[in-house]
Amino acid sequence: MTQLRTIFHADARRDPDSLLRLFVVVALVSIILITSLAGYAFYLVLQKNLIDSAEDDAVKVSMALSEDERARFTVVRSDGTVAVEVLPENFFVLDRDLRTFLAPFDIVKIKIYSSDYRIVYSTEKKLIGEVNRGNMRLARALAGAFDSKLERKDEVKDLADELKFNVDVVETYIPIRARGKVIGSFEVYIDVTKYHRQTMNAALLSLAALCGILFSVFGISFVLIRKGTNELKETQETLRKQTLIDGLTGTFNKSQIELIGRREFARALRRREKGLADSEVGFIMIDIDHFKQVNDRYGHLAGDHLLQLFAERVGASLRSYDSVGRFGGEEFLVVLPGSDREQTLSVAHKIWTLIREEPFLVDGQTLRVTTSAGVANVQHNDDDLLQVLKRADLNLYQAKSGGRDRVI
């Protein structure tokens, strides 16, 4: 959890929700890639096991045939060499014995090749006599190697000469040896349709199990990361408030209210240059009269409470798009976009009236408080916000030096 939090805080400039969405996308892509690659790998492994098993069976059958029927598919030439050949007088007995011998197995076809790539025997009689010199797999077998491959056959005749459709077979070439030399090759077709389907089902089950595991792992990670992003969002919100908001009164802090003032000042100048209406903006500097006496008499906690109540009452008297911020101590700045001189004065008097006519309840004590306010609006010769704020501050000073409890 700590590591996750560290990772996300390291990129705190990004929206936590976007990070969470990115994680979901990465997780889904990862699951798809992992399951696809793993599924393919499972299939290849299981298929290899299937081919190896079929090859073992084909080799055993071929070895048995070599021992029992060798005399019927080989001949000894005059020079003493042994060659693969089926004499006409041996064909019927060989064909009968082979079919009888192979019946208990899943073999659907068998061919016997001579060393010159010619088919000297096949359970599919029409193939006898064909020459397959371009058969590279047969060439490997005649060179002394086993060669097996899984193939899908649209149709194939079995040993009973019955057609079977959509059959999965493992074709295996097995060298025939005599006196240490390869003299020919068997080609054995083993029907593995049932086992191939079982292989596919096993691969799918393994894939489903892997998907379940990955979804569980990523699901738990998602919950942990979402918790981390929620904590990050809370931290970001806290930081945002600390950056923008005064911690005591809940109004904007000095830097932020000045930023808002500069923005509205620049906006007013742009609209005035274009000759547009609503190019006014008003500012009110306001503070609590004799605030020090409240702190001295009731304590700083009571003073802080009064500041909070004062800020709430000022904020309640403003429009939704007006802004108020703590400018320092008990002094506040109010920014009134689109407000001309008369409207700004009206708002200032409204605040002044609300403060002086309704007492504040602080720590069980009823306090009557007055306020002084200095009002200023942007003028044609103003080229900087500081000029406007200085006039508002000067007017506030005049209100306080003139006896307080007034708007200047």
Summary of the structure (lengths in Angstrom):
residues: 408
radius of gyration: 47.7
end to end distance: 58.0
largest distance: 142.0
contacts: 1237
relative contact order: 0.09
helix: 55%
strand: 23%
